[in-house]
Amino acid sequence: MPSVPAVDPAESDDMSTPGPRLRGHHLICLQFVHGGGHTAEFARNVLRTIDRLTEEEGTVVTGPDDLCEKCLWLVDGACVNETEGEDIVRILDALALQLLGLNPGDAFDYGTTSASMTRLLEQWRDLACAGCPSEDACAPLIELTCRFQPHE
Ligand code: SF4
């Protein structure tokens, strides 16, 4: 896994960036997690974000993003997810960005990112999914996506 700088929970990107703001691992996980295991407000926000991403470019951010904003695990600007937490989440963010060839601050097109993501999904599953609280919810769709890779 790539190294990740020490976490300063106060460190987050400018909230005024145009378009939906996503942290690295959400560029991949948003394809599979639609709010299961979270609150209804979180689920609605996920769907709203996906909807926006079909119409406008998103921006890669460091730290909490537009999805985290409605998550009960976001406390004082840091993820306090009991199995992951901000340190681990930032490692996953860095891994996802490395695989996708993106950097914080980059604009991204959700359709293009989705296409790239399907090609690296098996690698992502092997490196990142084990032990994630959403693993069981995501597994069937990830399995299907891996099995029916588009032919080059
Ligand atoms: S669990 Fe953590 S990384 Fe995931 S949406 Fe919530 S605050 Fe963000």
Residues whose N, C-alpha, C, O or C-beta is under 5 A from the ligand:
A	BS01	SF4	L67 C68 C71 W73 L74 C79 N81 V89
